[in-house]
């Protein structure tokens, strides 16, 4: 398997190298054109200037081309650059005279010469047939006053020195390219390590977490996306540990919750079976306790079943038109009896009329019962619990407010978490509020909780109205 590091370095270096080579080729083309262009301009200008300068000899028919050539060559050494060779070529391509003192024993037929015979300035570059060195030539026509071309002035210069300079520049620029590639490779290796090493560490710690070692943590090296990933995994591990702890606490708590009613039921059942009662009132008391504890057990089982459905996403709503006012009044009437036994007044603000909502009647009643039951449970004797309902153009609002012990601020962010139980001894299984929140979400509504310690808690249920057809 090819690692990210190799792929990164390989691709990075290939791209950088390709870009630098394109730049190098472009740079060398520019340098060559610059040097060759400068040489071409120099020999061309010299050929034109020389032709114009010596036109004075061509105005008289007393001089032949050979005589003019001799005069021109005599002046060449002190007028021209020593790096330039000066030639005069007749219309047959034969060199009449050369500033080098050597006559070329061949016919000149290069493009610069043929262009000069047409009356134009011509340039050419190629290899000298005698020395095989690279040369450049420029030819300018020699014309009589009548316009007749009788020959050409030709300047020749070697390109070897220019080529050596170009090669030196090429070598220096290639060295720069290689150094740049080496530096980029080192930087890419270091950069890839800064990515790969933390990822390898994350991978190793993730494997340990997969084996159940949730106490492991990833060290954050950089404050970037990888660092954020490390923080997220560490947070996830912490949440898993917290969930596991909450689940263990829940199992311990539910075991205790189940043991207490079961003990009462068993004890009173055995007493009733043995018939050790002095009067029927005592038997009635025992049966009432059995009924109460059985109801409590049934409620716990229902919560556990709802929780299981919530976890698996199997809570299904059976939607119908629901009269919130009617359902709420029934629940308040039942809850008021229990509140009286605890010395609490349950006050209900009657609303003349509330719009219909579309929802699951039984699930909404479950939420109302759960919230009202909690309000009564956490309200001290002699205090009040208030229930009221109202509506606007979009929602029905049901508020349950108590004068109870309240919820600490540090617990408010966790009250919807499954298995979370407050510090109060009256706290239940820790899943009732989580289930109520889920039911309200399924109704596209809200469950809001506002609370102050020792002042009480207000729970607001927001339910969307039935949409008009």
DRENDO-1510 file (C-alpha; in Angstrom, 1 decimal, always signed):
<recs>
REC; n; res; u; v; w
REC; 1; UNK; +0.0; +0.0; +0.0 .
REC; 2; UNK; +1.4; +3.3; -1.0 .
REC; 3; UNK; +1.4; +5.8; +1.9 .
REC; 4; UNK; +0.1; +9.3; +1.8 .
REC; 5; UNK; +3.6; +10.5; +2.5 .
REC; 6; UNK; +5.1; +8.9; -0.6 .
REC; 7; UNK; +2.2; +10.1; -2.8 .
REC; 8; UNK; +2.4; +13.6; -1.4 .
REC; 9; UNK; +6.2; +13.9; -1.9 .
REC; 10; UNK; +6.1; +12.2; -5.3 .
REC; 11; UNK; +3.2; +14.3; -6.7 .
REC; 12; UNK; +4.5; +17.5; -5.1 .
REC; 13; UNK; +8.0; +17.1; -6.5 .
REC; 14; UNK; +6.7; +16.1; -9.9 .
REC; 15; UNK; +4.5; +19.2; -10.1 .
REC; 16; UNK; +7.2; +21.5; -8.9 .
REC; 17; UNK; +9.8; +19.9; -11.2 .
REC; 18; UNK; +7.4; +20.2; -14.2 .
REC; 19; UNK; +6.7; +23.8; -13.4 .
REC; 20; UNK; +10.3; +24.7; -13.0 .
REC; 21; UNK; +11.3; +22.9; -16.2 .
REC; 22; UNK; +8.7; +24.8; -18.2 .
REC; 23; UNK; +10.0; +28.0; -16.6 .
REC; 24; UNK; +13.6; +26.9; -17.4 .
REC; 25; UNK; +12.8; +26.2; -21.0 .
REC; 26; UNK; +11.0; +29.5; -21.4 .
REC; 27; UNK; +13.8; +31.3; -19.7 .
REC; 28; UNK; +16.5; +29.7; -21.9 .
REC; 29; UNK; +14.4; +30.5; -25.1 .
REC; 30; UNK; +14.2; +34.1; -23.9 .
REC; 31; UNK; +18.0; +34.2; -23.2 .
REC; 32; UNK; +18.9; +32.7; -26.6 .
REC; 33; UNK; +16.6; +35.0; -28.4 .
REC; 34; UNK; +18.0; +37.9; -26.5 .
REC; 35; UNK; +21.6; +37.1; -27.3 .
REC; 36; UNK; +21.0; +36.0; -30.9 .
REC; 37; UNK; +18.7; +39.0; -31.5 .
REC; 38; UNK; +21.3; +41.4; -30.2 .
REC; 39; UNK; +24.0; +39.8; -32.5 .
REC; 40; UNK; +21.6; +39.8; -35.4 .
REC; 41; UNK; +20.8; +43.5; -34.9 .
REC; 42; UNK; +24.5; +44.3; -34.6 .
REC; 43; UNK; +25.6; +42.6; -37.8 .
REC; 44; UNK; +22.5; +43.8; -39.7 .
REC; 45; UNK; +23.0; +47.4; -38.6 .
REC; 46; UNK; +26.7; +47.2; -39.6 .
REC; 47; UNK; +25.8; +45.8; -43.0 .
REC; 48; UNK; +23.3; +48.5; -43.7 .
REC; 49; UNK; +25.5; +51.3; -42.4 .
REC; 50; UNK; +28.5; +50.1; -44.4 .
REC; 51; UNK; +26.4; +49.9; -47.6 .
REC; 52; UNK; +25.0; +53.4; -47.1 .
REC; 53; UNK; +28.4; +54.8; -46.2 .
REC; 54; UNK; +30.1; +53.4; -49.4 .
REC; 55; UNK; +27.3; +54.4; -51.8 .
REC; 56; UNK; +29.5; +57.4; -52.6 .
REC; 57; UNK; +31.8; +55.0; -54.5 .
REC; 58; UNK; +28.9; +53.6; -56.5 .
REC; 59; UNK; +27.7; +57.0; -57.8 .
REC; 60; UNK; +30.6; +57.0; -60.2 .
REC; 61; UNK; +30.8; +54.5; -63.0 .
REC; 62; UNK; +34.6; +54.9; -63.0 .
REC; 63; UNK; +35.0; +52.2; -60.4 .
REC; 64; UNK; +34.4; +48.5; -60.8 .
REC; 65; UNK; +33.1; +46.3; -58.0 .
REC; 66; UNK; +36.6; +44.9; -57.4 .
REC; 67; UNK; +38.1; +48.5; -57.1 .
REC; 68; UNK; +35.3; +49.5; -54.7 .
REC; 69; UNK; +35.9; +46.3; -52.7 .
REC; 70; UNK; +39.6; +47.0; -52.3 .
REC; 71; UNK; +38.9; +50.5; -51.0 .
REC; 72; UNK; +36.3; +49.1; -48.5 .
REC; 73; UNK; +38.6; +46.4; -47.2 .
REC; 74; UNK; +41.4; +48.9; -46.6 .
REC; 75; UNK; +39.1; +50.9; -44.4 .
REC; 76; UNK; +37.6; +47.9; -42.6 .
REC; 77; UNK; +40.3; +47.3; -39.9 .
REC; 78; UNK; +39.9; +50.7; -38.4 .
REC; 79; UNK; +36.2; +51.1; -38.9 .
REC; 80; UNK; +34.8; +47.7; -37.8 .
REC; 81; UNK; +34.7; +45.4; -34.8 .
REC; 82; UNK; +37.5; +42.8; -35.0 .
REC; 83; UNK; +34.9; +40.0; -34.1 .
REC; 84; UNK; +33.2; +40.7; -37.4 .
REC; 85; UNK; +34.4; +39.3; -40.8 .
REC; 86; UNK; +33.6; +41.6; -43.7 .
REC; 87; UNK; +33.0; +40.1; -47.2 .
REC; 88; UNK; +32.0; +41.5; -50.6 .
REC; 89; UNK; +30.2; +39.0; -52.8 .
REC; 90; UNK; +29.3; +39.4; -56.5 .
REC; 91; UNK; +26.1; +38.4; -58.1 .
REC; 92; UNK; +27.5; +34.9; -58.9 .
REC; 93; UNK; +28.0; +34.2; -55.2 .
REC; 94; UNK; +31.8; +34.5; -55.4 .
REC; 95; UNK; +33.6; +36.3; -52.6 .
REC; 96; UNK; +35.6; +39.1; -54.2 .
REC; 97; UNK; +37.4; +40.1; -51.0 .
REC; 98; UNK; +37.3; +39.3; -47.3 .
REC; 99; UNK; +38.6; +41.3; -44.3 .
REC; 100; UNK; +40.2; +38.1; -43.0 .
REC; 101; UNK; +42.5; +37.9; -46.0 .
REC; 102; UNK; +41.1; +34.5; -47.0 .
REC; 103; UNK; +38.8; +34.0; -49.9 .
REC; 104; UNK; +36.1; +31.4; -49.5 .
REC; 105; UNK; +36.5; +28.9; -52.2 .
REC; 106; UNK; +32.9; +28.2; -52.6 .
REC; 107; UNK; +29.7; +29.8; -53.9 .
REC; 108; UNK; +27.7; +31.7; -51.3 .
REC; 109; UNK; +24.1; +30.6; -51.5 .
REC; 110; UNK; +22.8; +31.2; -48.0 .
REC; 111; UNK; +19.5; +32.8; -47.4 .
REC; 112; UNK; +21.0; +36.1; -46.3 .
REC; 113; UNK; +22.8; +36.4; -49.6 .
REC; 114; UNK; +19.9; +35.4; -51.8 .
REC; 115; UNK; +17.7; +37.9; -50.0 .
REC; 116; UNK; +20.3; +40.7; -50.6 .
REC; 117; UNK; +20.3; +39.9; -54.4 .
REC; 118; UNK; +16.6; +40.7; -54.2 .
REC; 119; UNK; +17.4; +44.2; -52.9 .
REC; 120; UNK; +16.6; +43.4; -49.2 .
REC; 121; UNK; +18.5; +43.0; -46.0 .
REC; 122; UNK; +18.9; +39.3; -45.2 .
REC; 123; UNK; +20.2; +37.3; -42.1 .
REC; 124; UNK; +21.2; +33.7; -41.7 .
REC; 125; UNK; +22.6; +31.5; -39.0 .
REC; 126; UNK; +24.2; +28.0; -39.3 .
REC; 127; UNK; +27.5; +26.2; -39.4 .
REC; 128; UNK; +30.6; +27.3; -41.2 .
REC; 129; UNK; +31.4; +24.6; -43.7 .
REC; 130; UNK; +35.1; +25.0; -43.1 .
REC; 131; UNK; +35.3; +25.3; -39.2 .
REC; 132; UNK; +31.9; +23.7; -38.3 .
REC; 133; UNK; +31.4; +26.5; -35.8 .
REC; 134; UNK; +28.1; +28.3; -35.4 .
REC; 135; UNK; +28.0; +31.6; -37.2 .
REC; 136; UNK; +25.5; +34.4; -38.1 .
REC; 137; UNK; +25.6; +36.4; -41.3 .
REC; 138; UNK; +23.9; +39.5; -42.5 .
REC; 139; UNK; +23.9; +40.7; -46.2 .
REC; 140; UNK; +22.9; +44.0; -47.6 .
REC; 141; UNK; +22.6; +44.7; -51.3 .
REC; 142; UNK; +25.2; +46.9; -53.2 .
REC; 143; UNK; +23.2; +48.9; -55.7 .
REC; 144; UNK; +24.1; +51.4; -58.4 .
REC; 145; UNK; +22.2; +54.7; -58.7 .
REC; 146; UNK; +20.0; +53.0; -61.3 .
REC; 147; UNK; +18.9; +50.4; -58.8 .
REC; 148; UNK; +20.9; +47.5; -60.3 .
REC; 149; UNK; +22.2; +45.1; -57.7 .
REC; 150; UNK; +25.8; +44.4; -58.5 .
REC; 151; UNK; +26.8; +42.5; -55.3 .
REC; 152; UNK; +26.3; +42.3; -51.5 .
REC; 153; UNK; +28.1; +43.4; -48.4 .
REC; 154; UNK; +28.2; +40.5; -46.0 .
REC; 155; UNK; +29.1; +40.6; -42.3 .
REC; 156; UNK; +29.8; +37.3; -40.5 .
REC; 157; UNK; +30.3; +36.7; -36.7 .
REC; 158; UNK; +30.9; +33.6; -34.6 .
REC; 159; UNK; +28.1; +32.5; -32.2 .
REC; 160; UNK; +30.5; +30.4; -30.1 .
REC; 161; UNK; +31.1; +33.0; -27.4 .
REC; 162; UNK; +27.4; +33.7; -27.2 .
REC; 163; UNK; +26.7; +30.0; -27.0 .
REC; 164; UNK; +29.2; +29.6; -24.2 .
REC; 165; UNK; +27.5; +32.4; -22.3 .
REC; 166; UNK; +24.1; +30.8; -22.9 .
REC; 167; UNK; +25.4; +27.5; -21.7 .
REC; 168; UNK; +26.8; +29.1; -18.5 .
REC; 169; UNK; +23.5; +30.7; -17.8 .
REC; 170; UNK; +21.8; +27.4; -18.5 .
REC; 171; UNK; +24.0; +25.6; -16.0 .
REC; 172; UNK; +23.5; +28.3; -13.4 .
REC; 173; UNK; +19.8; +28.3; -13.8 .
REC; 174; UNK; +19.7; +24.4; -13.8 .
REC; 175; UNK; +21.6; +24.5; -10.6 .
REC; 176; UNK; +19.1; +26.9; -9.2 .
REC; 177; UNK; +16.3; +24.5; -10.4 .
REC; 178; UNK; +17.9; +21.5; -8.7 .
REC; 179; UNK; +18.5; +23.4; -5.5 .
REC; 180; UNK; +14.9; +24.6; -5.6 .
REC; 181; UNK; +13.6; +21.0; -6.2 .
REC; 182; UNK; +15.8; +19.7; -3.3 .
REC; 183; UNK; +14.6; +22.4; -1.0 .
REC; 184; UNK; +11.0; +21.8; -2.0 .
REC; 185; UNK; +11.5; +18.1; -1.5 .
REC; 186; UNK; +12.8; +18.7; +2.0 .
REC; 187; UNK; +9.9; +21.0; +2.7 .
REC; 188; UNK; +7.4; +18.5; +1.4 .
REC; 189; UNK; +8.9; +15.7; +3.5 .
REC; 190; UNK; +8.7; +17.9; +6.6 .
REC; 191; UNK; +5.2; +19.0; +5.8 .
REC; 192; UNK; +4.0; +15.5; +5.1 .
REC; 193; UNK; +5.5; +14.4; +8.4 .
REC; 194; UNK; +3.6; +17.1; +10.1 .
REC; 195; UNK; +0.4; +15.5; +8.7 .
REC; 196; UNK; +1.3; +11.8; +8.6 .
REC; 197; UNK; +2.7; +11.6; +12.1 .
REC; 198; UNK; -0.3; +13.0; +13.9 .
REC; 199; UNK; -2.6; +10.9; +11.7 .
REC; 200; UNK; -0.6; +7.8; +12.6 .
REC; 201; UNK; -0.9; +8.7; +16.3 .
REC; 202; UNK; -4.7; +9.3; +15.8 .
REC; 203; UNK; -4.9; +5.9; +14.1 .
REC; 204; UNK; -3.1; +4.1; +16.9 .
REC; 205; UNK; -5.2; +5.7; +19.6 .
REC; 206; UNK; -8.4; +5.0; +17.6 .
REC; 207; UNK; -7.4; +1.3; +17.5 .
REC; 208; UNK; -7.0; +1.3; +21.3 .
REC; 209; UNK; -10.3; +3.0; +21.7 .
REC; 210; UNK; -11.9; +0.4; +19.4 .
REC; 211; UNK; -10.5; -2.2; +21.9 .
REC; 212; UNK; -12.3; -0.4; +24.8 .
REC; 213; UNK; -9.3; +1.7; +26.1 .
REC; 214; UNK; -11.3; +4.9; +26.3 .
REC; 215; UNK; -8.9; +6.5; +28.7 .
REC; 216; UNK; -6.4; +7.0; +25.9 .
REC; 217; UNK; -6.1; +10.5; +24.5 .
REC; 218; UNK; -4.6; +12.0; +21.4 .
REC; 219; UNK; -2.0; +14.7; +21.9 .
REC; 220; UNK; -2.8; +17.9; +19.9 .
REC; 221; UNK; +0.3; +19.1; +18.0 .
REC; 222; UNK; -1.1; +21.7; +15.7 .
REC; 223; UNK; -4.1; +24.1; +15.9 .
REC; 224; UNK; -5.5; +23.1; +12.5 .
REC; 225; UNK; -7.9; +20.6; +11.0 .
REC; 226; UNK; -5.9; +17.6; +12.3 .
REC; 227; UNK; -5.8; +19.2; +15.7 .
REC; 228; UNK; -9.6; +19.7; +15.5 .
REC; 229; UNK; -9.9; +16.0; +14.6 .
REC; 230; UNK; -7.9; +15.1; +17.6 .
REC; 231; UNK; -10.1; +17.3; +19.8 .
REC; 232; UNK; -13.2; +15.7; +18.3 .
REC; 233; UNK; -12.0; +12.1; +18.9 .
REC; 234; UNK; -10.9; +13.0; +22.5 .
REC; 235; UNK; -14.3; +14.6; +23.1 .
REC; 236; UNK; -16.0; +11.5; +21.6 .
REC; 237; UNK; -14.0; +9.2; +23.9 .
REC; 238; UNK; -15.0; +11.4; +26.9 .
REC; 239; UNK; -18.6; +11.2; +25.9 .
REC; 240; UNK; -18.5; +7.4; +25.5 .
REC; 241; UNK; -16.9; +7.2; +29.0 .
REC; 242; UNK; -19.6; +9.5; +30.4 .
REC; 243; UNK; -22.3; +7.5; +28.6 .
REC; 244; UNK; -20.9; +4.3; +30.0 .
REC; 245; UNK; -20.7; +5.8; +33.5 .
REC; 246; UNK; -24.3; +7.1; +33.2 .
REC; 247; UNK; -25.5; +3.7; +31.9 .
REC; 248; UNK; -23.8; +2.0; +34.9 .
REC; 249; UNK; -25.3; +4.5; +37.3 .
REC; 250; UNK; -28.7; +3.9; +35.5 .
REC; 251; UNK; -28.5; +0.2; +35.9 .
REC; 252; UNK; -27.5; +0.5; +39.5 .
REC; 253; UNK; -30.3; +3.0; +40.1 .
REC; 254; UNK; -33.0; +1.1; +38.2 .
REC; 255; UNK; -31.9; -2.1; +40.1 .
REC; 256; UNK; -32.5; -0.2; +43.4 .
REC; 257; UNK; -35.7; +1.3; +42.1 .
REC; 258; UNK; -37.0; -2.2; +41.1 .
REC; 259; UNK; -35.8; -3.8; +44.3 .
REC; 260; UNK; -37.8; -1.5; +46.6 .
REC; 261; UNK; -41.3; -2.0; +45.1 .
REC; 262; UNK; -40.6; -5.7; +44.6 .
REC; 263; UNK; -39.6; -6.0; +48.3 .
REC; 264; UNK; -42.8; -4.3; +49.4 .
REC; 265; UNK; -45.0; -6.4; +47.1 .
REC; 266; UNK; -43.3; -9.6; +48.2 .
REC; 267; UNK; -43.6; -8.7; +51.9 .
REC; 268; UNK; -47.3; -7.7; +51.8 .
REC; 269; UNK; -48.1; -10.6; +49.6 .
REC; 270; UNK; -46.6; -13.1; +52.0 .
REC; 271; UNK; -48.4; -11.3; +54.9 .
REC; 272; UNK; -51.7; -11.5; +53.1 .
REC; 273; UNK; -51.2; -15.2; +52.2 .
REC; 274; UNK; -50.4; -16.2; +55.8 .
REC; 275; UNK; -53.5; -14.3; +56.9 .
REC; 276; UNK; -51.8; -12.7; +59.9 .
REC; 277; UNK; -54.2; -9.7; +60.0 .
REC; 278; UNK; -56.1; -8.4; +63.0 .
REC; 279; UNK; -58.6; -6.5; +60.8 .
REC; 280; UNK; -59.6; -5.9; +57.2 .
REC; 281; UNK; -58.2; -2.4; +57.3 .
REC; 282; UNK; -54.7; -3.7; +57.5 .
REC; 283; UNK; -55.3; -6.0; +54.6 .
REC; 284; UNK; -56.7; -3.1; +52.6 .
REC; 285; UNK; -53.6; -1.1; +53.4 .
REC; 286; UNK; -51.4; -3.9; +52.2 .
REC; 287; UNK; -53.3; -4.3; +48.9 .
REC; 288; UNK; -53.2; -0.6; +48.3 .
REC; 289; UNK; -49.4; -0.7; +48.7 .
REC; 290; UNK; -49.2; -3.6; +46.3 .
REC; 291; UNK; -51.3; -1.7; +43.8 .
REC; 292; UNK; -49.2; +1.4; +44.2 .
REC; 293; UNK; -45.9; -0.4; +43.8 .
REC; 294; UNK; -47.2; -2.4; +40.9 .
REC; 295; UNK; -48.2; +0.8; +39.1 .
REC; 296; UNK; -44.8; +2.2; +39.9 .
REC; 297; UNK; -43.1; -0.8; +38.3 .
REC; 298; UNK; -45.4; -0.6; +35.3 .
REC; 299; UNK; -44.4; +3.0; +34.8 .
REC; 300; UNK; -40.8; +2.1; +35.0 .
REC; 301; UNK; -41.2; -0.7; +32.4 .
REC; 302; UNK; -43.1; +1.7; +30.1 .
REC; 303; UNK; -40.2; +4.2; +30.3 .
REC; 304; UNK; -37.7; +1.5; +29.6 .
REC; 305; UNK; -39.7; +0.3; +26.5 .
REC; 306; UNK; -40.0; +3.9; +25.3 .
REC; 307; UNK; -36.4; +4.5; +25.8 .
REC; 308; UNK; -35.6; +1.3; +23.8 .
REC; 309; UNK; -37.9; +2.5; +21.0 .
REC; 310; UNK; -36.3; +6.0; +21.1 .
REC; 311; UNK; -32.8; +4.6; +20.8 .
REC; 312; UNK; -33.7; +2.5; +17.8 .
REC; 313; UNK; -35.8; +5.2; +16.2 .
REC; 314; UNK; -39.0; +3.1; +16.5 .
REC; 315; UNK; -41.2; +5.7; +18.2 .
REC; 316; UNK; -44.1; +6.0; +15.8 .
REC; 317; UNK; -46.8; +8.7; +16.1 .
REC; 318; UNK; -50.4; +8.0; +15.5 .
REC; 319; UNK; -51.6; +11.4; +14.3 .
REC; 320; UNK; -55.1; +12.7; +14.8 .
REC; 321; UNK; -56.8; +16.0; +15.8 .
REC; 322; UNK; -56.2; +16.6; +19.5 .
REC; 323; UNK; -58.1; +19.0; +21.8 .
REC; 324; UNK; -55.2; +20.0; +24.1 .
REC; 325; UNK; -57.6; +21.8; +26.5 .
REC; 326; UNK; -59.7; +18.7; +27.1 .
REC; 327; UNK; -56.7; +16.3; +27.5 .
REC; 328; UNK; -55.0; +18.7; +29.9 .
REC; 329; UNK; -58.0; +19.1; +32.1 .
REC; 330; UNK; -58.3; +15.4; +32.5 .
REC; 331; UNK; -54.7; +15.0; +33.5 .
REC; 332; UNK; -54.8; +18.0; +35.9 .
REC; 333; UNK; -57.8; +16.5; +37.6 .
REC; 334; UNK; -56.0; +13.2; +38.2 .
REC; 335; UNK; -52.7; +14.8; +39.2 .
REC; 336; UNK; -54.5; +17.2; +41.7 .
REC; 337; UNK; -55.4; +14.3; +43.9 .
REC; 338; UNK; -51.8; +13.1; +44.2 .
REC; 339; UNK; -50.7; +16.7; +44.8 .
REC; 340; UNK; -53.1; +17.1; +47.7 .
REC; 341; UNK; -51.7; +14.1; +49.4 .
REC; 342; UNK; -48.3; +15.7; +49.3 .
REC; 343; UNK; -49.7; +19.0; +50.6 .
REC; 344; UNK; -49.3; +20.8; +47.3 .
REC; 345; UNK; -51.9; +22.9; +45.4 .
REC; 346; UNK; -52.1; +22.2; +41.7 .
REC; 347; UNK; -53.6; +25.3; +40.1 .
REC; 348; UNK; -55.0; +25.2; +36.6 .
REC; 349; UNK; -55.7; +28.4; +34.6 .
REC; 350; UNK; -58.7; +27.4; +32.4 .
REC; 351; UNK; -58.6; +28.7; +28.9 .
REC; 352; UNK; -62.0; +29.1; +27.2 .
REC; 353; UNK; -60.9; +27.7; +23.9 .
REC; 354; UNK; -57.7; +26.4; +22.3 .
REC; 355; UNK; -57.2; +25.5; +18.6 .
REC; 356; UNK; -56.8; +21.9; +17.6 .
REC; 357; UNK; -53.3; +20.4; +17.0 .
REC; 358; UNK; -52.4; +17.4; +15.0 .
REC; 359; UNK; -50.5; +14.9; +17.1 .
REC; 360; UNK; -50.4; +11.6; +19.0 .
REC; 361; UNK; -52.9; +12.0; +21.8 .
REC; 362; UNK; -51.4; +9.3; +24.0 .
REC; 363; UNK; -47.8; +10.5; +23.5 .
REC; 364; UNK; -48.8; +14.1; +24.3 .
REC; 365; UNK; -50.6; +13.0; +27.5 .
REC; 366; UNK; -47.4; +11.0; +28.4 .
REC; 367; UNK; -45.4; +14.3; +28.2 .
REC; 368; UNK; -48.0; +16.2; +30.2 .
REC; 369; UNK; -48.1; +13.5; +32.9 .
REC; 370; UNK; -44.3; +13.3; +33.1 .
REC; 371; UNK; -43.8; +17.1; +33.4 .
REC; 372; UNK; -46.6; +17.6; +35.9 .
REC; 373; UNK; -45.5; +14.6; +37.9 .
REC; 374; UNK; -41.9; +16.0; +38.1 .
REC; 375; UNK; -43.2; +19.4; +39.1 .
REC; 376; UNK; -45.2; +17.8; +42.0 .
REC; 377; UNK; -42.3; +15.6; +43.0 .
REC; 378; UNK; -39.8; +18.4; +43.3 .
REC; 379; UNK; -42.1; +20.9; +45.0 .
REC; 380; UNK; -42.0; +21.0; +48.9 .
REC; 381; UNK; -45.2; +20.7; +51.0 .
REC; 382; UNK; -47.2; +24.0; +51.2 .
REC; 383; UNK; -46.0; +25.3; +47.8 .
REC; 384; UNK; -47.9; +25.5; +44.5 .
REC; 385; UNK; -47.7; +24.1; +41.0 .
REC; 386; UNK; -49.3; +26.1; +38.1 .
REC; 387; UNK; -50.6; +24.7; +34.8 .
REC; 388; UNK; -51.8; +27.0; +32.1 .
REC; 389; UNK; -52.3; +26.9; +28.3 .
REC; 390; UNK; -52.4; +29.6; +25.7 .
REC; 391; UNK; -52.0; +30.0; +21.9 .
REC; 392; UNK; -51.2; +32.3; +19.1 .
REC; 393; UNK; -51.5; +32.1; +15.3 .
REC; 394; UNK; -48.9; +29.3; +15.1 .
REC; 395; UNK; -48.6; +27.4; +18.3 .
REC; 396; UNK; -50.2; +26.2; +21.5 .
REC; 397; UNK; -48.2; +26.9; +24.6 .
REC; 398; UNK; -48.5; +24.7; +27.7 .
REC; 399; UNK; -46.6; +26.0; +30.8 .
REC; 400; UNK; -46.0; +23.9; +34.0 .
REC; 401; UNK; -44.5; +26.1; +36.7 .
REC; 402; UNK; -43.6; +24.9; +40.2 .
REC; 403; UNK; -42.2; +26.6; +43.4 .
REC; 404; UNK; -39.8; +23.7; +43.9 .
REC; 405; UNK; -36.1; +23.3; +44.6 .
REC; 406; UNK; -35.0; +24.3; +41.0 .
REC; 407; UNK; -32.2; +23.0; +38.8 .
REC; 408; UNK; -28.6; +24.2; +39.2 .
REC; 409; UNK; -27.2; +26.0; +36.2 .
REC; 410; UNK; -24.5; +23.4; +35.7 .
REC; 411; UNK; -27.2; +20.7; +35.3 .
REC; 412; UNK; -29.4; +22.6; +32.9 .
REC; 413; UNK; -27.3; +21.7; +29.8 .
REC; 414; UNK; -27.5; +18.0; +30.7 .
REC; 415; UNK; -31.1; +17.4; +31.7 .
REC; 416; UNK; -32.1; +16.1; +28.3 .
REC; 417; UNK; -29.3; +13.5; +28.3 .
REC; 418; UNK; -30.4; +9.9; +28.8 .
REC; 419; UNK; -29.5; +8.4; +32.2 .
REC; 420; UNK; -28.7; +11.9; +33.6 .
REC; 421; UNK; -29.9; +12.3; +37.1 .
REC; 422; UNK; -29.7; +15.4; +39.3 .
REC; 423; UNK; -28.3; +15.4; +42.8 .
REC; 424; UNK; -31.7; +15.3; +44.4 .
REC; 425; UNK; -32.7; +12.0; +46.0 .
REC; 426; UNK; -36.1; +12.4; +44.3 .
REC; 427; UNK; -34.6; +12.0; +40.8 .
REC; 428; UNK; -36.0; +9.2; +38.8 .
REC; 429; UNK; -34.4; +6.9; +36.2 .
REC; 430; UNK; -33.0; +9.8; +34.1 .
REC; 431; UNK; -34.8; +9.0; +30.9 .
REC; 432; UNK; -38.3; +10.5; +31.4 .
REC; 433; UNK; -37.3; +14.0; +30.3 .
REC; 434; UNK; -35.2; +12.7; +27.4 .
REC; 435; UNK; -38.2; +10.7; +26.1 .
REC; 436; UNK; -40.5; +13.8; +26.5 .
REC; 437; UNK; -38.0; +15.9; +24.5 .
REC; 438; UNK; -37.9; +13.3; +21.8 .
REC; 439; UNK; -41.7; +13.1; +21.6 .
REC; 440; UNK; -41.9; +16.9; +21.3 .
REC; 441; UNK; -39.3; +16.9; +18.5 .
REC; 442; UNK; -41.3; +14.3; +16.6 .
REC; 443; UNK; -44.3; +16.7; +16.9 .
REC; 444; UNK; -42.1; +19.4; +15.4 .
REC; 445; UNK; -42.5; +21.3; +18.7 .
REC; 446; UNK; -40.2; +22.3; +21.5 .
REC; 447; UNK; -39.6; +21.5; +25.2 .
REC; 448; UNK; -38.0; +24.5; +27.0 .
REC; 449; UNK; -36.8; +24.5; +30.6 .
REC; 450; UNK; -36.1; +27.6; +32.7 .
REC; 451; UNK; -35.0; +27.2; +36.3 .
REC; 452; UNK; -33.5; +29.0; +39.3 .
REC; 453; UNK; -32.3; +27.1; +42.4 .
REC; 454; UNK; -34.8; +27.5; +45.4 .
REC; 455; UNK; -37.2; +29.5; +43.2 .
REC; 456; UNK; -38.7; +26.8; +41.0 .
REC; 457; UNK; -38.8; +25.5; +37.4 .
REC; 458; UNK; -40.9; +26.4; +34.4 .
REC; 459; UNK; -41.3; +23.9; +31.6 .
REC; 460; UNK; -42.9; +25.3; +28.3 .
REC; 461; UNK; -44.3; +22.9; +25.8 .
REC; 462; UNK; -44.6; +24.4; +22.3 .
REC; 463; UNK; -47.0; +22.5; +19.9 .
REC; 464; UNK; -47.6; +23.6; +16.3 .
REC; 465; UNK; -51.3; +24.2; +15.4 .
REC; 466; UNK; -53.2; +22.1; +12.9 .
REC; 467; UNK; -52.6; +23.6; +9.4 .
REC; 468; UNK; -55.7; +24.9; +7.6 .
REC; 469; UNK; -56.7; +22.9; +4.6 .
</recs>
